[in-house]
Amino acid sequence: MSLVSLQINEGVGLIRLNNPPDNGLTADVRTGLWEAISICESEALVGAVILMGGGEVFCTGPSIDDRAQSDSVPSLSALCSRIEACPKPVITGLHGKAHDAGCELVLASHYRLSEPDATLGFPAITQGVIPCGGATQRLPRLIGAKAALDLLLSGDPLPAGAAEANGLIDGTVQGNLQTACISLARDLAKNSAPTRETRAQTTGLADPAAFQIAVAEAQKRSKDSGLIAPERLIDCVAAAQFLPFEQGLAYEAEAHAELAASPEARALRYLAQAASQPQTTQTPAKITPIGITGAGARGAPLIAAALLAGLEVRMLEQDEEYLSEGIGRVHALLHQAQVEGRLSPEGRAEVEGRLTGASSVEDLGQVHFMVETLPDDSGRKPDLLAGLAEIVGPFGIVATLAETPSLEELSTTEATDERLIGLRFAGAAHQARMLEVIVQEGSGPAAAATGLAFADLLGLQATASRTALLPLLWRAMRGAVRHVAQTDAEQARLAAALTSLGFTRFPISASPEGSPSAAEAARLTRPLLLAMANAGADALMSGAAAGAMQVDLAAVHGLNFPRTMGGPMHWAEGQGLLRCRDDLAALADRYDSTLFAPSELFTEMGRGTGNFEGWGLQAAE
């Protein structure tokens, strides 16, 4: 099947994108779509054109201006202008997702119908880039500045119903979408209906004052974000009010090109790639219902998190009094969630109904995933974990929240050697954004897979490794602070420098003081960043970390390392690994500290690929 198909039947040209899984607008797809539009335009029998997507989505994927690849391949912007300029009505029938480049096609079309559960949006803003197909110029002309900025800046998907309400699409179809599109196309052709070029629309420009107020409010909100892309996007939308359309397109293209090449966008794209990259191909154990022992300071938040994520939880506590108290602590956390507006009274009742207390193994029933949450100093963990391994059976997984001792010390049986994992939440489980899955050298194939799958169910970013990465990175950062900022004044200045870079968490008690320049902030924070990268490199060398991406994900999601810097390993690659090695060596000499003794990996990879790719143990396999 061709990437773009065209069927002409009874005066209607039906163009379908066939580039699974997302019908992305690659160079070949853009060329094929251009040719299909040209055929429909030149074919006298065609009175109207329909554009649809095959498979599960209409079209999604990044809006990338890759004209440099070949002059013969139309850019996304040129393709959208080609569709918009077609003298015959072009109807888009969208289903699933119409995101980024797909939403650009929707805006370039003359008429727009959608299935009710479809979504439209521009999530690429979260990766530091703005549209390059004309969306910043078409969207405000169609629906006004406020609605356009809300959609473009949030990156969130807009349901079809809301898109119909604000005028982005013409209607939703309850029945067969293709049939509805064909019916509309024939009516338009029969009545010689005019095309509706979005560039010529003025509805969204009708109230100049409201337009300018929306722009000003968006500028105010984005001022403190520390991000470049939102500011440039707002400028482009503002330009739609006073620049001719073609000049607005050129302004958008220039802004897109600058942003796409920026360090910020490279870092955000890198993190998106890291987050989407599978860490394992293994099959996890069955997770729900999940068994959890204890509901104390660690257990109650974990139970609440699992319940709020929609899981069924069975809590095992042999002491009836402790069992009752534990359930009470969980209910208190759920009450707080209701107070915060995350649960309705009815929703809370349903959530609490998925929690079952058990005072014996018999009452617990069959579970294949058990998590123990007792304090580290309880002294009962090895025997308890061995017993839990028997409960889950030969295909189940046992997890512990213990920070000490190590998994190897806690594991006393063959079963726990293979099926025991550690779970390290970055904070209380019901508030965490990050979960580290710790595996042993002899862990079975389902061990890490189960921990990662559990994190996914909780909606958390996760990494799998042989040791907890967050403590390593935090200790490195804290150690560097002790060396380079020994007085309160130095710490206050360093705190200000870290804050200016986007850090929200650092091991400094002093409040930020002063407003260091970008150059001074880079100089002051460099030893800390080098120490963190060095700790990450050592973890890669020892096989403790699965890869540099996992180190960076841990730093960003667990320590609030600025996303725009990509993480300490990505930052070090951008600085040059050999330069980092030399700077570390100088710091080691200056402070007579092994903290800065450069990892051999800086030399090895600096002289080779220049990055850390390929290093680290694939702990999840």
C-alpha positions as CSV (number, residue, x, y, z in Angstrom):
1,M,0.0,0.0,0.0
2,S,1.3,3.4,-0.9
3,L,2.0,6.0,1.8
4,V,-0.7,8.2,0.2
5,S,-3.6,6.8,-1.7
6,L,-6.2,8.5,-3.9
7,Q,-9.6,7.2,-4.9
8,I,-11.9,9.2,-7.2
9,N,-15.5,8.2,-7.1
10,E,-18.6,10.1,-8.2
11,G,-16.8,13.5,-8.3
12,V,-15.0,13.2,-4.9
13,G,-11.3,12.6,-4.5
14,L,-10.6,10.7,-1.3
15,I,-7.0,11.0,-0.2
16,R,-5.8,8.8,2.6
17,L,-2.6,8.8,4.6
18,N,-1.1,5.3,5.1
19,N,2.0,5.8,7.2
20,P,1.5,3.8,10.4
21,P,1.5,4.1,13.3
22,D,1.0,7.8,13.3
23,N,0.7,8.8,9.7
24,G,3.6,11.2,10.2
25,L,4.4,13.6,7.4
26,T,7.7,12.4,6.3
27,A,9.3,13.7,3.1
28,D,7.7,10.9,1.1
29,V,4.3,11.4,2.6
30,R,4.4,15.2,1.9
31,T,5.5,14.5,-1.7
32,G,2.7,12.0,-2.1
33,L,0.1,14.3,-0.6
34,W,1.2,17.2,-2.8
35,E,0.9,15.0,-5.9
36,A,-2.6,13.8,-4.8
37,I,-3.8,17.3,-4.4
38,S,-2.4,18.2,-7.8
39,I,-4.3,15.3,-9.4
40,C,-7.5,16.3,-7.8
41,E,-7.1,19.9,-8.8
42,S,-6.4,19.0,-12.5
43,E,-9.1,16.3,-12.8
44,A,-12.2,17.9,-14.1
45,L,-14.5,15.2,-12.7
46,V,-13.4,16.0,-9.1
47,G,-15.5,18.6,-7.5
48,A,-14.3,18.3,-3.9
49,V,-11.4,16.6,-2.0
50,I,-11.4,14.6,1.3
51,L,-8.3,14.1,3.4
52,M,-8.4,11.3,6.0
53,G,-5.9,9.1,7.8
54,G,-5.7,5.4,7.8
55,G,-5.3,3.3,11.0
56,E,-5.8,4.6,14.5
57,V,-5.1,8.3,14.0
58,F,-5.5,11.0,11.5
59,C,-2.0,12.4,11.6
60,T,0.4,13.2,14.4
61,G,4.1,13.8,14.7
62,P,6.4,16.8,15.1
63,S,6.2,19.9,12.9
64,I,9.7,19.8,11.5
65,D,11.0,22.2,8.8
66,D,13.4,19.9,6.9
67,R,13.5,21.7,3.6
68,A,17.2,21.5,3.7
69,Q,17.0,17.8,2.9
70,S,15.9,18.3,-0.7
71,D,14.6,21.2,-2.7
72,S,12.3,18.8,-4.5
73,V,10.4,17.9,-1.3
74,P,7.7,20.4,-0.2
75,S,8.1,21.8,3.3
76,L,5.2,21.4,5.7
77,S,4.4,25.1,5.3
78,A,4.4,24.9,1.5
79,L,2.2,21.8,1.7
80,C,-0.3,23.5,3.9
81,S,-0.4,26.5,1.6
82,R,-0.9,24.2,-1.3
83,I,-3.9,22.5,0.3
84,E,-5.3,25.9,1.3
85,A,-5.0,27.3,-2.2
86,C,-6.7,24.3,-3.8
87,P,-9.6,25.8,-5.9
88,K,-11.8,22.9,-4.9
89,P,-13.2,22.4,-1.4
90,V,-10.9,20.3,0.8
91,I,-12.6,18.5,3.7
92,T,-10.6,17.0,6.5
93,G,-12.1,14.0,8.3
94,L,-10.1,13.5,11.5
95,H,-10.2,10.7,14.0
96,G,-7.9,9.6,16.8
97,K,-5.3,12.4,17.0
98,A,-4.6,15.4,14.9
99,H,-1.5,16.7,16.7
100,D,1.3,19.0,15.6
101,A,1.7,18.5,11.8
102,G,-1.7,16.8,11.7
103,C,-3.4,19.8,13.2
104,E,-1.6,22.0,10.7
105,L,-3.3,20.0,7.9
106,V,-6.6,20.5,9.6
107,L,-6.1,24.3,9.7
108,A,-5.1,24.4,6.1
109,S,-8.3,22.6,5.0
110,H,-11.5,24.4,4.1
111,Y,-14.0,22.2,6.0
112,R,-13.4,20.1,9.1
113,L,-15.4,17.1,10.4
114,S,-14.3,14.9,13.3
115,E,-15.2,11.8,15.3
116,P,-16.4,12.8,18.8
117,D,-13.5,11.2,20.6
118,A,-10.7,12.8,18.4
119,T,-8.3,15.3,19.8
120,L,-6.4,18.2,18.3
121,G,-3.3,19.9,19.6
122,F,0.3,21.1,19.4
123,P,2.3,19.1,22.0
124,A,5.7,20.0,20.4
125,I,5.8,23.1,22.5
126,T,6.9,20.9,25.3
127,Q,10.0,20.0,23.3
128,G,11.0,23.6,22.8
129,V,9.7,24.2,19.3
130,I,6.8,26.0,17.7
131,P,4.7,25.1,14.6
132,C,6.2,25.6,11.2
133,G,3.2,25.0,9.0
134,G,1.4,28.3,9.6
135,A,-0.6,27.4,12.7
136,T,0.5,30.6,14.6
137,Q,-1.0,32.6,11.7
138,R,-4.1,30.5,10.8
139,L,-5.3,29.6,14.3
140,P,-5.7,33.1,15.7
141,R,-7.5,34.2,12.5
142,L,-9.9,31.4,13.0
143,I,-10.6,31.3,16.7
144,G,-9.0,34.4,18.2
145,A,-5.8,35.0,20.2
146,K,-7.0,33.7,23.6
147,A,-8.2,30.3,22.3
148,A,-5.3,30.0,20.0
149,L,-2.7,30.7,22.7
150,D,-4.4,28.4,25.1
151,L,-4.1,25.6,22.7
152,L,-0.6,26.4,21.4
153,L,1.0,27.1,24.7
154,S,-0.4,24.3,26.8
155,G,0.6,21.4,24.6
156,D,-2.6,19.7,25.9
157,P,-4.9,17.8,23.5
158,L,-8.2,19.6,22.8
159,P,-11.3,17.3,22.6
160,A,-13.3,17.5,19.4
161,G,-16.3,18.8,21.2
162,A,-14.4,21.8,22.6
163,A,-12.8,22.3,19.1
164,E,-16.3,22.5,17.6
165,A,-17.4,24.9,20.3
166,N,-14.6,27.4,19.6
167,G,-14.9,27.1,15.8
168,L,-11.8,25.2,15.1
169,I,-13.8,22.4,13.4
170,D,-17.2,22.5,11.8
171,G,-18.8,19.5,13.5
172,T,-18.5,16.1,15.1
173,V,-20.0,13.0,13.4
174,Q,-21.8,10.4,15.5
175,G,-22.0,7.9,12.6
176,N,-19.5,6.9,9.9
177,L,-17.0,9.7,9.4
178,Q,-16.1,8.8,5.8
179,T,-19.8,8.7,4.8
180,A,-20.4,12.1,6.4
181,C,-17.4,13.6,4.6
182,I,-18.5,12.2,1.3
183,S,-22.0,13.6,1.8
184,L,-20.6,17.0,2.6
185,A,-18.2,16.9,-0.4
186,R,-20.9,16.1,-2.8
187,D,-23.1,18.8,-1.5
188,L,-20.3,21.4,-1.8
189,A,-19.4,20.2,-5.3
190,K,-23.1,20.2,-6.4
191,N,-23.6,23.8,-5.2
192,S,-20.2,25.0,-6.4
193,A,-19.5,26.1,-2.9
194,P,-16.5,28.4,-2.5
195,T,-13.4,27.3,-0.6
196,R,-12.7,28.9,2.8
197,E,-9.1,29.8,3.0
198,T,-8.2,30.1,6.7
199,R,-5.7,32.8,5.9
200,A,-8.6,35.0,4.8
201,Q,-10.7,34.4,7.9
202,T,-11.2,37.5,10.1
203,T,-13.5,36.1,12.9
204,G,-10.6,35.8,15.3
205,L,-9.4,39.3,14.5
206,A,-12.7,41.0,14.9
207,D,-12.0,42.4,18.3
208,P,-8.5,44.0,18.2
209,A,-8.6,45.0,21.9
210,A,-9.5,41.5,23.1
211,F,-6.7,40.1,20.9
212,Q,-4.1,42.4,22.4
213,I,-5.3,41.7,25.9
214,A,-5.0,38.0,25.3
215,V,-1.4,38.4,24.0
216,A,-0.4,40.6,26.9
217,E,-1.8,38.2,29.5
218,A,0.0,35.3,27.8
219,Q,3.3,37.3,27.8
220,K,2.8,38.0,31.5
221,R,2.3,34.3,32.3
222,S,5.3,33.1,30.3
223,K,7.7,35.8,31.6
224,D,8.8,33.7,34.6
225,S,8.8,30.4,32.9
226,G,12.5,30.6,31.9
227,L,11.6,29.1,28.5
228,I,12.3,30.6,25.1
229,A,9.8,28.8,22.9
230,P,6.6,30.2,24.6
231,E,7.8,33.8,24.2
232,R,8.6,33.3,20.5
233,L,5.3,31.6,20.0
234,I,3.4,34.5,21.6
235,D,5.3,36.9,19.4
236,C,4.2,34.9,16.3
237,V,0.6,34.9,17.3
238,A,0.8,38.6,18.0
239,A,2.2,39.2,14.5
240,A,-1.0,37.6,13.0
241,Q,-2.9,40.8,14.0
242,F,-0.7,43.2,12.0
243,L,1.5,41.3,9.5
244,P,0.2,40.2,6.1
245,F,-0.2,36.4,6.1
246,E,2.9,35.6,4.0
247,Q,5.1,37.8,6.2
248,G,3.6,36.1,9.2
249,L,4.6,32.7,7.8
250,A,8.1,33.9,7.2
251,Y,8.3,35.2,10.8
252,E,7.0,31.9,12.1
253,A,9.6,30.0,10.0
254,E,12.4,32.1,11.2
255,A,11.4,31.6,14.9
256,H,11.0,27.9,14.4
257,A,14.4,27.5,12.8
258,E,16.1,29.4,15.7
259,L,14.3,27.4,18.3
260,A,14.9,24.0,16.7
261,A,18.6,24.7,16.8
262,S,18.7,26.0,20.3
263,P,20.3,24.1,23.2
264,E,16.9,24.3,25.0
265,A,15.1,22.4,22.3
266,R,17.9,19.9,21.9
267,A,17.6,19.1,25.6
268,L,13.9,18.8,25.6
269,R,13.9,16.6,22.5
270,Y,16.5,14.4,24.2
271,L,14.4,14.1,27.3
272,A,11.4,13.2,25.3
273,Q,13.4,10.5,23.5
274,A,14.7,9.2,26.8
275,A,11.3,9.0,28.3
276,S,9.8,7.2,25.3
277,Q,12.6,4.7,24.9
278,P,11.7,1.2,26.2
279,Q,13.9,0.1,29.1
280,T,12.9,-3.5,28.7
281,T,11.3,-6.0,26.3
282,Q,10.4,-8.5,29.0
283,T,6.9,-9.3,30.2
284,P,6.0,-8.1,33.7
285,A,4.3,-10.1,36.4
286,K,0.6,-9.5,37.0
287,I,0.4,-6.4,39.1
288,T,-3.2,-6.0,40.2
289,P,-4.4,-6.8,42.8
290,I,-1.3,-5.6,44.5
291,G,-0.4,-6.8,48.0
292,I,1.2,-4.3,50.4
293,T,2.4,-5.0,53.9
294,G,2.2,-2.2,56.4
295,A,0.5,1.2,56.2
296,G,2.9,3.4,58.1
297,A,4.9,6.4,56.9
298,R,5.9,4.6,53.7
299,G,3.0,2.2,53.2
300,A,0.0,4.5,53.6
301,P,1.2,6.9,50.8
302,L,2.0,4.0,48.5
303,I,-1.5,2.5,49.1
304,A,-3.1,5.9,48.5
305,A,-1.1,6.3,45.3
306,A,-2.0,2.9,44.0
307,L,-5.7,3.5,44.8
308,L,-5.7,6.9,43.1
309,A,-4.2,5.2,40.0
310,G,-7.1,2.9,39.8
311,L,-5.5,-0.3,41.2
312,E,-7.0,-2.8,43.6
313,V,-5.0,-3.0,46.8
314,R,-4.9,-5.7,49.5
315,M,-3.2,-4.7,52.7
316,L,-1.6,-7.4,54.8
317,E,-1.2,-6.7,58.5
318,Q,-1.5,-9.6,61.0
319,D,-2.1,-7.3,64.0
320,E,-5.8,-6.2,63.8
321,E,-5.2,-3.0,65.6
322,Y,-2.3,-2.0,63.3
323,L,-4.5,-3.0,60.3
324,S,-7.3,-0.7,61.4
325,E,-4.9,2.2,62.1
326,G,-3.3,1.7,58.7
327,I,-6.6,1.8,56.8
328,G,-7.4,5.0,58.8
329,R,-4.1,6.6,57.6
330,V,-4.9,5.7,54.0
331,H,-8.4,7.1,54.3
332,A,-6.9,10.3,55.7
333,L,-4.8,10.7,52.6
334,L,-7.7,10.1,50.4
335,H,-9.7,12.7,52.3
336,Q,-6.9,15.2,51.7
337,A,-7.1,14.3,48.0
338,Q,-10.8,15.1,48.1
339,V,-10.1,18.4,49.9
340,E,-7.6,19.3,47.1
341,G,-10.3,18.6,44.5
342,R,-8.6,15.5,43.1
343,L,-11.5,13.3,44.2
344,S,-15.3,13.8,44.4
345,P,-17.2,12.3,47.4
346,E,-18.5,9.6,45.1
347,G,-15.1,9.0,43.6
348,R,-13.6,8.7,47.1
349,A,-16.1,6.0,48.0
350,E,-15.2,4.0,44.9
351,V,-11.5,4.4,45.5
352,E,-11.8,3.3,49.2
353,G,-13.8,0.3,48.0
354,R,-10.8,-1.0,46.2
355,L,-8.8,-1.4,49.4
356,T,-9.1,-4.6,51.3
357,G,-7.5,-5.3,54.7
358,A,-6.2,-8.8,55.4
359,S,-4.9,-10.1,58.7
360,S,-3.7,-13.4,57.3
361,V,-2.3,-14.9,54.2
362,E,-5.6,-16.8,53.7
363,D,-7.6,-13.5,53.8
364,L,-5.1,-11.9,51.3
365,G,-6.1,-14.2,48.5
366,Q,-4.0,-14.6,45.3
367,V,-1.6,-11.9,44.4
368,H,1.5,-11.9,42.2
369,F,3.1,-8.6,43.2
370,M,3.8,-7.8,46.9
371,V,5.5,-4.7,48.3
372,E,6.8,-4.5,51.8
373,T,7.0,-1.1,53.4
374,L,8.2,-1.7,57.0
375,P,10.9,0.6,58.5
376,D,14.4,-0.2,57.6
377,D,15.3,-1.0,61.2
378,S,12.5,-3.4,61.8
379,G,14.9,-6.4,61.7
380,R,12.4,-8.7,60.2
381,K,12.9,-7.9,56.5
382,P,14.9,-10.9,55.2
383,D,12.4,-13.5,56.7
384,L,9.4,-11.4,55.7
385,L,10.6,-11.0,52.1
386,A,11.3,-14.8,51.9
387,G,7.7,-15.4,53.1
388,L,6.3,-12.9,50.6
389,A,8.2,-14.7,47.8
390,E,6.3,-17.8,48.7
391,I,3.0,-16.0,48.7
392,V,3.4,-14.6,45.1
393,G,4.5,-17.9,43.7
394,P,7.2,-18.8,41.2
395,F,6.0,-16.2,38.6
396,G,5.4,-13.3,41.1
397,I,7.6,-10.4,42.1
398,V,8.4,-9.0,45.6
399,A,9.4,-5.4,46.1
400,T,10.8,-3.6,49.1
401,L,10.9,0.2,49.9
402,A,14.0,-0.4,52.0
403,E,16.8,2.1,51.5
404,T,19.2,0.0,53.7
405,P,20.5,-2.6,53.7
406,S,21.2,-3.6,50.1
407,L,19.0,-6.0,48.1
408,E,21.8,-8.5,48.2
409,E,21.8,-8.4,52.0
410,L,18.1,-8.6,52.2
411,S,17.9,-11.6,49.8
412,T,18.4,-14.9,51.6
413,T,16.8,-17.4,49.3
414,E,17.0,-18.4,45.7
415,A,13.5,-17.0,45.1
416,T,14.4,-13.6,46.4
417,D,17.6,-13.6,44.5
418,E,15.6,-13.8,41.3
419,R,12.4,-12.0,42.2
420,L,13.2,-9.2,44.7
421,I,13.4,-5.6,43.5
422,G,13.7,-2.3,45.3
423,L,11.4,0.6,44.8
424,R,12.7,4.1,45.6
425,F,10.2,6.9,45.3
426,A,11.5,10.5,45.0
427,G,9.5,11.7,48.0
428,A,6.2,10.3,49.4
429,A,4.7,7.8,47.0
430,H,1.4,9.7,46.5
431,Q,3.3,12.9,45.6
432,A,6.3,11.6,43.8
433,R,7.1,12.1,40.1
434,M,9.9,9.6,39.9
435,L,10.4,5.9,40.9
436,E,13.7,4.1,40.8
437,V,13.5,0.4,40.3
438,I,16.6,-1.4,41.8
439,V,17.5,-4.8,40.6
440,Q,20.1,-7.4,41.6
441,E,22.7,-9.0,39.5
442,G,20.8,-12.3,39.5
443,S,17.4,-10.8,39.0
444,G,15.1,-12.7,36.7
445,P,13.7,-11.2,33.4
446,A,10.4,-10.2,34.9
447,A,11.9,-8.3,37.9
448,A,12.7,-4.9,36.4
449,A,9.8,-5.2,33.9
450,T,7.3,-5.5,36.8
451,G,8.8,-2.5,38.6
452,L,8.7,-0.4,35.5
453,A,5.2,-1.5,34.7
454,F,4.1,-0.6,38.2
455,A,5.6,2.9,37.8
456,D,3.7,3.3,34.5
457,L,0.4,2.4,36.2
458,L,1.1,5.0,38.8
459,G,1.9,7.6,36.1
460,L,5.5,8.0,37.2
461,Q,8.7,8.4,35.3
462,A,10.9,5.4,36.2
463,T,14.4,4.1,35.7
464,A,15.9,0.6,36.3
465,S,19.4,0.3,37.6
466,R,21.6,-1.7,40.1
467,T,21.8,1.1,42.5
468,A,19.7,4.2,43.4
469,L,20.9,7.0,41.3
470,L,19.3,9.9,43.1
471,P,21.4,9.6,46.3
472,L,24.6,9.4,44.1
473,L,23.7,12.6,42.3
474,W,22.5,14.4,45.4
475,R,25.7,13.5,47.4
476,A,27.8,14.7,44.5
477,M,26.0,18.0,44.4
478,R,26.1,18.4,48.1
479,G,29.8,17.6,48.2
480,A,30.6,20.2,45.6
481,V,28.6,22.8,47.5
482,R,30.7,22.1,50.6
483,H,33.9,22.7,48.6
484,V,33.0,25.8,46.6
485,A,30.6,27.7,48.9
486,Q,31.8,27.6,52.5
487,T,30.4,30.8,53.8
488,D,26.8,31.9,54.1
489,A,27.4,34.7,51.5
490,E,28.9,32.3,49.0
491,Q,26.1,29.8,49.5
492,A,23.5,32.6,49.0
493,R,25.2,33.7,45.8
494,L,25.4,30.1,44.6
495,A,21.7,29.5,45.4
496,A,20.9,32.6,43.3
497,A,22.9,31.2,40.4
498,L,21.2,27.8,40.6
499,T,17.8,29.5,40.8
500,S,18.6,31.5,37.7
501,L,19.3,28.3,35.8
502,G,16.0,26.8,36.7
503,F,17.0,24.7,39.7
504,T,14.3,24.5,42.3
505,R,16.0,22.0,44.7
506,F,19.5,22.1,45.9
507,P,21.5,21.3,49.1
508,I,21.8,24.9,50.3
509,S,20.0,26.3,53.3
510,A,20.8,29.9,52.6
511,S,18.2,32.0,50.6
512,P,19.2,33.1,47.1
513,E,20.8,36.5,47.1
514,G,21.6,38.8,44.2
515,S,21.0,38.5,40.4
516,P,24.1,36.9,38.8
517,S,24.6,37.3,35.1
518,A,24.3,34.3,32.9
519,A,28.1,34.1,32.6
520,E,28.5,34.3,36.4
521,A,25.8,31.7,37.0
522,A,27.5,29.3,34.6
523,R,30.8,29.8,36.4
524,L,29.4,29.4,39.9
525,T,27.4,26.3,39.2
526,R,29.9,24.5,36.9
527,P,31.6,22.6,39.8
528,L,28.3,21.2,40.9
529,L,27.2,20.1,37.4
530,L,30.6,18.5,36.8
531,A,30.4,16.6,40.1
532,M,27.0,15.3,39.2
533,A,28.1,14.3,35.7
534,N,31.2,12.6,37.2
535,A,29.0,10.6,39.6
536,G,26.8,9.5,36.7
537,A,29.9,8.5,34.6
538,D,31.2,6.4,37.5
539,A,27.7,4.7,37.7
540,L,27.9,3.9,34.0
541,M,31.5,2.6,34.3
542,S,30.5,0.3,37.2
543,G,27.4,-1.0,35.4
544,A,25.2,0.4,38.2
545,A,23.3,2.6,35.7
546,A,21.6,1.3,32.6
547,G,22.6,4.3,30.5
548,A,23.2,8.0,30.5
549,M,19.5,8.7,29.6
550,Q,18.5,6.9,32.8
551,V,20.8,9.1,34.9
552,D,19.4,12.2,33.3
553,L,15.8,11.1,33.7
554,A,16.5,10.5,37.4
555,A,18.1,14.0,37.8
556,V,15.3,15.8,36.0
557,H,12.3,14.0,37.5
558,G,13.8,13.1,40.9
559,L,15.9,16.2,41.7
560,N,14.2,18.8,39.6
561,F,17.3,19.3,37.4
562,P,16.2,21.9,34.8
563,R,14.6,20.2,31.8
564,T,16.1,22.9,29.5
565,M,19.6,21.5,30.4
566,G,18.6,17.9,29.7
567,G,20.3,16.4,32.8
568,P,23.9,16.3,33.9
569,M,25.1,13.7,31.3
570,H,23.5,15.6,28.4
571,W,24.9,18.9,29.8
572,A,28.4,17.3,29.9
573,E,28.2,16.1,26.4
574,G,27.3,19.6,25.3
575,Q,30.3,21.0,27.1
576,G,32.7,18.5,25.6
577,L,33.7,15.4,27.5
578,L,37.5,16.1,27.3
579,R,36.9,19.6,28.6
580,C,34.9,18.3,31.4
581,R,37.7,15.8,32.3
582,D,40.2,18.6,32.4
583,D,38.0,20.9,34.5
584,L,37.4,18.0,36.9
585,A,41.1,17.3,37.2
586,A,41.7,20.9,38.0
587,L,39.0,20.9,40.7
588,A,40.4,17.7,42.2
589,D,43.8,19.4,42.5
590,R,42.4,22.6,43.8
591,Y,40.3,21.1,46.6
592,D,42.4,17.9,47.1
593,S,39.1,15.9,46.8
594,T,38.3,12.5,45.2
595,L,34.8,13.9,44.5
596,F,36.2,15.6,41.4
597,A,38.6,12.8,40.3
598,P,37.5,12.5,36.7
599,S,35.9,9.2,35.7
600,E,37.9,7.3,33.0
601,L,34.8,7.4,30.9
602,F,35.3,11.1,30.1
603,T,38.6,10.2,28.4
604,E,37.4,7.1,26.7
605,M,34.2,8.6,25.3
606,G,35.7,12.0,24.7
607,R,38.3,10.6,22.4
608,G,35.7,8.4,20.7
609,T,32.1,9.3,20.0
610,G,32.0,12.3,22.2
611,N,29.0,11.1,24.1
612,F,28.0,8.4,26.6
613,E,25.8,6.4,24.3
614,G,26.3,2.6,24.6
615,W,27.7,2.7,28.1
616,G,26.0,1.2,31.1
617,L,24.4,-2.0,32.0
618,Q,21.0,-2.7,30.5
619,A,19.7,-3.6,33.9
620,A,16.1,-3.9,32.7
621,E,16.9,-6.8,30.3
